[in-house]
Amino acid sequence: MHPMRQHTTDLAQIRHLEKAGGWTSRERLRCLWYRLRLIVQEMNYATRRIAELRAPWTSDRGWTRPGPEFPAER
């Protein structure tokens, strides 16, 4: 399953459970901590992808600078 779709599904399940009834403070805290972890994970993924697209040399060790294959002859 796509990570974003999984995240949306997880949040929908959590929200449904939150509406279901009384939770202890420990359960509420655990749920909020889980949601925070999902959000941070998503932000890290997005930041990494942006960096890979804007600076390909950071993620691809075989990357070489675009340009002429041979130096100009003198």
C-alpha positions in Angstrom: 0.0 0.0 0.0 1.2 3.5 -0.8 2.7 5.2 2.4 0.3 8.2 2.1 -2.7 6.0 1.7 -1.6 3.9 4.7 -1.2 7.1 6.7 -4.7 8.3 5.8 -6.2 4.9 6.6 -4.5 4.9 10.0 -5.7 8.4 10.8 -9.3 7.5 9.9 -9.1 4.4 12.2 -7.7 6.5 15.0 -10.4 9.2 14.6 -13.1 6.5 14.6 -11.7 5.0 17.8 -11.5 8.4 19.4 -15.2 9.0 18.8 -16.1 5.5 20.1 -16.0 6.2 23.8 -14.0 6.8 27.0 -10.3 6.5 26.8 -7.9 6.6 29.7 -5.3 9.3 29.7 -2.6 6.8 28.9 -4.5 5.5 25.8 -5.1 9.1 24.6 -1.4 9.9 25.1 -0.3 6.8 23.2 -2.7 7.6 20.3 -1.4 11.2 20.1 2.2 10.0 20.3 1.5 7.6 17.4 -0.1 10.3 15.3 2.8 12.6 16.0 5.3 9.9 14.9 3.3 9.4 11.6 3.4 13.1 10.9 7.1 13.4 11.5 7.7 10.3 9.4 5.8 11.8 6.5 7.6 15.1 6.9 11.0 13.4 6.8 10.0 11.4 3.7 8.9 14.6 2.0 12.0 16.5 2.9 14.2 13.6 1.7 12.4 13.5 -1.7 12.7 17.2 -2.2 16.4 17.1 -1.5 16.8 14.1 -3.9 15.0 16.0 -6.7 16.8 19.4 -6.1 20.2 17.9 -5.3 20.6 14.5 -7.0 24.2 14.1 -5.9 23.1 13.7 -2.3 21.3 10.4 -3.0 23.0 9.0 -6.0 26.7 8.1 -5.6 27.1 7.5 -9.3 25.9 11.0 -10.2 28.2 13.1 -12.2 27.8 16.8 -13.0 25.9 17.3 -16.3 28.0 18.8 -19.1 30.3 17.8 -21.9 31.7 14.4 -21.7 35.2 15.5 -22.8 37.0 18.6 -21.7 37.5 21.3 -24.3 40.6 20.8 -26.4 43.2 23.6 -26.4 
